[in-house]
Amino acid sequence: MVFKYLVIVESPAKAKTIEKYLGKNYKVVASVGHLRDLPKSRMAIDFEHDYEPEYISIRGKGPIIKELKKQAKKAQKVYLASDPDREGEAIAWHLAHLLDLDLNDDNRVVFNEITKDAVKAAFKEPRKINLDLVDAQQARRILDRIVGYSISPLLWKKVKKGLSAGRVQSVTLKMIIDRENEIKAFIPEEYWSITGNFLKGRKKFKAAFYGIDDKKMALKNTDEVQDVLKKIDNDQFEVTDIIKKERKRNPAKPFTTSSLQQEAARKINFRTRKTMMVAQQLYEGIAIGKEGTVGLITYMRTDSTRLSDTAKTEAAKYITETYGEEYSVGMKADGKKKSGSQDAHEAIRPSSIFRTPESLAKYLDKDQMKLYSLIWSRTVASLMTPAVLDTMRVSLTQNGVIFVANGSKVKFPGFMKVYIEGKDDGKEEKENILPDLSVGEMVKSVDIEPKQHFTQPPARYTEATLVKTLEENGVGRPSTYAPTLETIQRRYYVKLVQKRFEPTELGEIVNELTVEFFPQIVNMKFTAEMETELDNIALAKEKWVDVIDRFYKPFKVELDKAEVGMEKVQIKDEPAGFDCELCGSPMVIKLGRFGKFYACSNFPECRHTLAIVKEIGMKCPTCHEGEVIERKTKKNRIFYGCSRYPECEFTSWDKPIPRDCPKCNHFLVEKKVKGGKQVICSHCDYKEEIQK
């Protein structure tokens, strides 16, 4: 093939798409990610000479490098079109070194979306490699190498092999453990509520106790509840106050990397890693019929909520044509730029608003469709008018006792026609329409019900709430969250239980040592300030060597103290309480990289091991011989089965309960439903609510 220009991108999927757009004079090839990096076997940082890194070609990439050099020699000009972020800039810089390209040449091409117009426009304005962005990425890589390759070997010596520490990883682990300690230290406090059901004609509505004699009152115990109830001597309450207001509710901003990760976890149950993987597929391009392969979304690593004028114009046209002019805000100005935001490129949005999820249904797989629909809906909604709600607050009084009823109804849906942002607690706002009431009229109480409550400890982190907290505190960057969360689970520092992070014994040991000997590394404020300094390198406000030097000198002092002061931690085996079935030696409980397991104490002579299973205190309802035990799938999802498997194949996703259905005598299960749990029969329609 004869060509004038060689274009190097990161992925083969992207290469095929872009080559179609550029025509016969261009050959587009893929580097398949990084080609050079620091060696895995050693530190490879020259501390005596300004922290100079020693880069080598990545093992297995030799044939790719050889082919790229061969193709580059044939070309009149080589363009470097790696991703439009700091890591992409670093890849372009490494490619320039490998191919002996001139760093002063305008050979760097960046585009925020893989569409024909965007790609062609980018090639009209090539630029030099931005060495400030390269330095910022290089500084991050060197920092992470220094921390990881200094603390990890220490943990291997003092605790056990296979452990690791990291700049963002260690802070994240500490956050999870700090939350667990808060939960353990939490002391519940009693409080009460009183709810009343009231009637106006045939319309029933609820109101909650507010206070006495116009003063708001918290109910702390049953005596205070009884004092209130004694004041209520009949079922007639007077409407003493009505406040009606019109409230506007604004749409959520378009997605950044972090907000996409959070919302995908809340709404479509995607893990952080899966969100980024599917987003990458949508960005790099999907074949959509006659149009060919097209990038369906803009670049998915961004902390900007800005939208281009093109996107706004398209959205305004679509919204007006589909929903009417009253739903469109037209060329709406972008919100304030978030403090610390790089704002290098746009928010995550569809490359064309007119590619609706419905129009792409036959081209996308199930996961791609879910994520694309989320991104499309959020983008369209962000450019729609606010929703208007009519709210109503009614005070009902008898003998000074005040109950308050709050109602709302949607007057104009605005953006809510398309999309409503999810909530971390899973609760959705519902309309509560009150009857027409006027001050002075009487309503009848049907029943007054007091309820005892206890304050709840803070909830353990989900992936969504952990990502949100990391971002709010400026720890790491959203593109690092997925690998960070994966690492702390792979090392068995934390485990996911019912989609919430719980620390393990091993995680607590590692955290305790890191907090004691490397307080700066796990200091959230220090880590956030380090991110700011890395941003300053990218903005040419700081030299990367100075940033590394300011970090390393105090860190080296901590490291030297830890080498001497950190004592070896012996993770003791616990007696299992039974003997090995192969050799008769006592079995013990060991801590491995995937958690606790039974092992023979006569290791290495006897290598017999058993998984630890959790019994739920119930005989198998199928064979009546085995015990029902808790098991896990390969994807860590909990299910229940018979201990005699494979002889007995009983399984259930829902937790069986050791009592029979009062209607048909089959076994009952505990099932999760919206807002709580229910006990239902495995055979008939019997159900009962579980009291919270």
N, C-alpha and C positions, 0 to 999 in steps of 0.2 A: 504493500500500500504506500502510495506517494503522499506525503503531507508536508506542510510548511511549519506548523506549530504543534508542539507537544504540550498537553495540559495534564498536570498531575493532581488528582483528587485523592481522598482517603479511602473511599469504598468502591468496590466494583459495580454495585447497583447504581451509584451516583454517576460513575464513569459512562455507563451505557446511555443514561438519560441525557447527559450533557453533550455527548458526542452527536446525538441526533439533532440537538438544537444548533450546534456550531457549524455543521457542514463538512464537506470533504477535505478542506484545507487543515483541519484540526484532527489530531489523534488524542484521545483522552484515555489515560491509564490510571490505575489505582496503586497507591503505596501500601494499602491495607493497614492504615494506622501509622504508628511510629516506626521508624527504621533504626534510630539510634537511641540509646538510653544509658544510664549508669549500669555497670555490671551488677548482677544479683549476688555474686559471691563475696563482695567486700564493699567497704565504705566508698572508695573511689573519689574522695574529696581531698584536695591538697590544702591542708590547713596552714601550711607555711607560706603558700603563695596565693593569697587572696581567695581562698576557698575554691580554687579552680576545679571544676568537675572534669572527670575523665570519662568521656563518652565512648561507647563501643557499638558496633553494629549488633542489633538484636539477633540472638541465635535463631536460625531458620529463615532469616530474611535475606540471606546472601543471594539466592537466585533472583529475588525481586530487585535488589540493588543492581545486580549485574544487568538485568533486562532494562531497567530505567536508564542506566548509563549508556547502553547501546542505542536506545531510542533517542536519548538527548543529543547524541552525536549527529544523528540524521536531521535534527530539527534546526530551522533557522532561529527559532526562539522557543524558550521553555517558560510556560506559565505555571505558577504554583497556586492551586485553587483549593487548598485544604480549608477546613471549617472556619467560620468567621469569629473565632474567639482566641484567647491567649494560647490555648493548647494547639489550635490550628496554626497560629503564627509561629509557634516553636517548631512544629512539624515542617513548615515551609522553610524555616531557617536551617534545620538539619538537612533537608533535601538540597538546599543551596550549597551547603558544605560538601555533601557527598557527590554532587554533580559539577562542582567547581563553577558555580554560577556567580556572577558579579552582584554583590549585595547592594550596589548603587543603581542597579538596573530596575526599571519599572516592570517587574515580572510577577507581582503578587496581585491576585484577583480574588475579591470576596463578594459573595451574594448571600442575601438573607433568605431567599426562597429559590427552589429549583423549578423555575418556570422559564419558558422561552424568552420572554421579554426581560426578566430580571437577569438572566445569565448573559444575554447579548449586551445589555446595558453595562454590566460589570466589566466586560472585555473591552469596552470603549474607554474605561478609566482605570487601567492598571496602576499600581503604585509600588513604591519600594517596600521591602519587608520592614515592619515597624519594630525596631530593636528594643524599644522601651517595653513593648508587650512581651517580646521574647525574654527580656531580662526579668520581668515580673514572674513569668512562668518558670524560668530557670531558678529563681530565688525560692519559689514555692517547692520545687522538686528537691533542691538542696536542703532546705529546712526540714522537709519531711524525711529525707534520707538521714540527716544528722540525728533527729529524734528517734526514728525507728531503729536505726542500726547502732544506736548507743544504748537505749533502754532495753530493747528486746533481748540481746545476748545476756544482759544482766538478769532478766527474768528467767531465762533458760537455766542459768547457773543457780539461782536462788529459789526458784519454784519448780518449774518443769519445762521440758522442751516444747516447742511449738507455740509459745506465747508471743504476743506482740504488744507494742504500745505505739501511739501515734498522736500527732498534734491535735487533730479533730476527734479521732477515735477515743482518746483518753478523757477528753472533756465530755463527750457524749455518754460514755460509760458512767462517769461521775454523776451526771445529771439523773440517770436512771436509778442509781444507788441512793442518791440524795432523796429522790422522791419516795423510794422504798422505806428509807429511814423515817421520813415524815409520816408515812402511813403507819409504821410500827409504833411511833411515838404519839400518835393521835389519840386523844381522849374524847369520846363522844359526849355531847351535851344534849340533854333532853329539851325538847320544845313541843308545843302543841299547836294545832290549828283547829278552827271551828268552821265547817262549811255548812251552808244552808241551801236547801232547795225551795224556791219560791214560785208562786203562781200568779200570773196576771191573766184572768180569763182562763183559756185552756193552754196558754203558753207557759211552759216551765223553764226556769233559768236558775243558774247558780250564783251565789254571792259568798264571799269569805269574810270572816270577822276582821274588822279593822282596828277598832279601839272603843274607848268610852269617853263620852263628853268631848268630842272633837279632838281627842288626843290619841295618837297611834299607840298601840299597846302590844308588846310581845308576851306570849303566854309560855312561862317556863316550867310550870308543873300543874298537876291535877287540881290543886287547891285554887290556883288562879282561874282555871277553866270553870270550876264549880261556882266561883264568885260571879263569873259572867253569866252562866246559865241561870242562876237564881234571879237575876234581874229580868230575864225573859219570862213573863207570866201569861202570855197569850200568843195567838198565831198571827196577829195583825202588826205589820210594819208600815211605817209612813215613808214615802219617798221624800227625802229632805233636801237632796241636791242632785242636779244633773249637769254634767259638763260634757259638751259635744265639741269635738275638734276634728279638723281635717289634717291628716298627717301624710307627708310625702316620704316615699321610700326610694332611695336611689339604687341603681343596679351596681353589681360588683364590677370592678375593673377587669380588663382582659387578663389572660393568664401570663404570669411569669413562670419560670421553672418551678419555683417553690410552691406557688399557689396551685399549679397544675398537679404536682405530686400530692398535695394535701386533698384537693377536691376529688382526684381520681381514687384516693384511698376511701374517702367518705361515701362517694356516690356510686362508684362502679367496682369497689372492692379490689382495686389494683394495688399490689405492693409497689414500693418506690422504684425498684429495679425494672419491674414489668412496664411501668408507665414510661420510663425513659427508653426502653427497648422498642415499644410500639410507636412512640413518638418519632424515634429515629427512622423507622420504616415509612411513616407518613411523610416525613421531611424528605427522605431520599428519593421517593417516587413510587407510585403505584400505576400499573397499566390500566387505563380506563377507556377501553374501546378504541374508537377511531382517533381520539386525541393522543393516543400513545401513553408513554410513561410520563407522569407529571408529579412533581412535589406538591403534596396536598396541604401542607402547613409550612409556616415560616420556621426559622431555626429555633430549636427547642431549648437552647441554653441561653437564657436571658433574664435580667432582673428589671427590665423596662416594661412599663404598661402603655408605652406610646404606640399609636397606630398611624400608618402612613395616610396621606391624603387620598391615595387611590383606594385604600381599604374603606375609608370613611365614605367616600363617594359611592362606592359599590353598595355598602351597607344601607346608606340612606335611600338609594334607589330600590333595593330589595324590600326594605321595611315598608316604604311608602306603597309599593305595588302590592305587597302581600297583606299588610295590616291596616294601611291607611296613613295619611299624612300626620294625623295626630299622635302616631306612635314613634315618629322619627325625630331625632334631634338634629339631623343634618350634619354639618361639619363641626361637630362638638370639639371644643378645646380639650387637650389632654389634662389630666390632673397634675398636681404638683409632683415633681420628681422626688422619689424617696431618697432620704439621706444615705449616702454611701453607694447609691445605685450607679453602676457604670454607664447605663443607658447606651450601650454600644450599638444596639439594634432594637428592632421593634419587639412588642409583646408577641406571644405565640398566638397566631391567628390562621384561619384558612387562607391559602394563596388566592382563592376567589370565593367570595360570599355566595356566588351563584351556584357553586357546587354544593348543593344541599346534601345532608346525609341520605335523604331518600333517593336522590339521583345517583348516589354512589353505592347503594345497597348491594348491587350484584357484583361489585368489584372488590369489596373489602371483606376480610374475614371477621369473625365475631368480635375479637378484641380490638381490631383496627376501627371497626364501626362504632364501638362503645366510646373509644377515646376521641375519634373524630367528631362524633355527635356532641360530646362534652365541649370540645374546643370551639366548634361552630356555634353552638347555642350561647356559650358565654360571650363570644365576640359580638354576635348580633345583639344580644341583650344589653351589652355595655353601651351600645349606641342608640338605645331606645329611651323613650321618655320615662320619668319616674312613675311608680305606681302611686295612686292616691287612695288612701284609706280613711273612711269615716270611723272615728273612735268615739265611744260613749262610756262615761263613768257615772254610775248611779249609786248614791248613798241611801241605805234603808235603815231607819232608826226606830228603836222601841226602848223607852226608859233609859235613854242615853247610850244604849248599846248600838254600835254602828257596824253594819255589814256593807261591803262594797262589791258591786258587780261591774266587771269590765267587759265591754263588747267591741267588736270591730267588724267592719265589712268592707270589701273592696269596692270602691266607687268607680275607679278606672284602673284596669290591670297594668297598663304600660308594659314595661319589660317582663313582668311576671307571666305574660302570655307565652314567653319563650323559655325562661330559665329563672330558677331561684337558687341562690347559693346554699350549699349544705352546711350543717352545723356539726360540731365535734361531738355533741351529746346525742346526735341522731334525732332530736325532736324537731318537728316541723310546726310552724305557726299555722293555726287553723282559725277560720272565721268563727266568731261567736256572736251571733246576732241576738240582741236583746229586744224584748217587745217595746212598743211605743209606750213610754211612761211620761208622767208630768208631775212636777213638784206638788206635794200635798195629797196625792192619791194614796190609797192603801193597797198593799199587796199581802198575800197570805203565805205564811211559811208552812211548807209541807212536812219538812223534818229538819232538825238541827243536829249535825253529827260532829262531835269532837274526835280528833285523832292525835295519837301520840307519835312523835317523830324523834329521831336522833340525828345530830349533825353527822355528815359523812366525811371520811378522810379524802384528801385529794386523790383523784383517779390516777392510776398508772398511765404512762404514756402509750398512746397508739403511734403508728408510723406518722399519721397526719399531725398529731399534736406535738410529737418530738421534732419533726421537720419545722413546724411553725415556730417552736421555741428556739431552735437553733438559729433560724433566720432572724427572729426578733432580736436575738442577742448578738448577732453579727459573727457567729461561729461558723467557720468554713464558708463554702459557697454551695448553692443548691446542686451544682453538678457533682459535688463530692458526697452528697448525703446518701445516695443509693449504695456506693461501695463501702461507705463507713458503716451503715446499718448491717450490711451483709457480713463485714469482717467481724463485728462484735458478736454476731450470732454464730459464725463459723468457728470462732475461737472458743465458743461455749462460755462467753462472759455473761450473756443474757439469753433468755429464751422467750418465745412468744407464747403466751397462754391466753386463749380467748382474744387474740389480736392485740394483746397488751404486753409490754416488755416487763419481764421480771428478771432481776439479776440472779446469777448462780453463785454458789459458794466460791468457785474459781474466780468469777468476776469481782467478787468482794475482796478476795485476797490480793488480786492484781491492783485494784483501785486503792486499797489501803497502803500498799507499798509506794504506788505512784504519788499519792497525796502526801505521804510522809517525806519522800526523798526528792520529788520533783514538783513542788507546789506551783511553780510558774506554769508548767505544762498543762495542769488541770484547772488553772485559773481562767474562768470564762472571759473576764475583762481583758486579761493579757492576750488571750487567743484572738479576741475581736480586734484589739489594737494592732496585732500582727497582720490581720487581714487588711486593715487600713493602710499599713505601711507597704504591703504588697500592691495595693491599688495606687499608692503614691509613686511606686517604681514605674508602673504602667503610664502614669501621667507625667513622667520625667521630673518629678519633684524629689526623688530619692535615688541614690545609687544602690544597686543590689548588694554590693560588697559591704557597704556600711550597715545595711539592714541585717545581714547575716552576722556581721561582727558584733553588733549590739546584742543580738540574741545569744550568740555562742559563748561569749566570755563568761557571763553569769551561769549559763547552763553547764559549762565545763566544770565550774566550782561544785555545782550540785552533783554532777556525775562522779567526780573524784570522791566526794563524801559518801555517795551511795556505794561505790566499789568497796569501801572499807566498812561502812556502818550497816549495810543491809544484811541481815542474818538469813541463813538458809531456812526456808519454810518447808516443813515436813507435812505433807498432806497425808494424814493417817488413814489407813484402811479401817473400816468399821466391821465388826463381826456380823455376819449375815444370819447366824442362828441355825444353820443347817450344814450338813457335810456334802462334800463333792460326791456325785453319783458315780464318778469314774474311779477315783483313787481313795475316797474316804476321808481326805483332809478337810479341815474346816473351810467353808466358803467365806469370803469377805466381800464388802462393798467397796469398789474402787471408783475413782473419779477419772474418767477418760475425756477425750476431746469432744465426744458427743453426749456427755453426761455420765451419770452413775450407772454401774453395772455390777453383776455378781461375777466374781472370779475365784478360782481355786488358789488357796494360800500356798500351795506347793509349786507355784510358778517358779522357774520355767519348766520344771520336770513335767508338770501337768498344766495344760493350757485350756482347760475347760472353762467356759464362760456362759452366762445366762443373762438375758435381758431382764430388767426389773419391771414387773407389771403391777399395775394398781388395781386391786380388787375393789368393787363398789358395795360388797356385802349382800350379794344376791345370787341365787342359783340360776343357772341357764334356764330360761323358760321353754326351750326346745327339748333339750336332752335331760334336764333336771339332775345332771350329775356334775358337770363342770361349773366353775364360777364365772360370772360375768366380769370381764376385765376391761380396763381402758386401754385402747391401742392407738397408734398413730399411723397415718398414711405416709408415703414418701414425701408428700408436700406438707407434712406436719399437721394435718387435719385430724382432730380427735374423732374416733368412733368406738363402738363397744362390741365385743365379741365373746365367744365362749373360750374358756381356757383349754378346752379339749380339741380345738381346731388342729388339724383338718378333719378329725373324726366327726365333729359337730360344726356345721357351717353357719351357726346363728351370728348375725351382725345387725347393728342398728346405729344410725347416725345420731339419733336422740338417746339421751341417757335413760335406761330403764329404771323403774322405781320398784322397790321390793314390796309391792302390795297389788292386789288384783282389782280389776274394774268392778264396781258395785253392780253394773248392768249385765256384763257378759262373762266375767271372771277371767278375761285375758289380762296380760300384763299391761301396766301403765308406763308411759314415758314422759319425761320432762322436755318440753319443746319451747324453743325461743320464738317469741312473737314480737311484733312492734310494741315497744313500751314495756316489755317485761318477759315473763315466762308463763306457760300454761301446763297443766297436767292433762294429757289426753290419752285415750285408750288406743292401743295398737291395733284394735280390731273393729270396734263400733264407734259411734259418734259422741261418746261421753267425753266431757271436758270440765275442768275446774280451774279457776284462776289461782295463781300463787300470790299470796299476800306479800307485799314488799316489807 
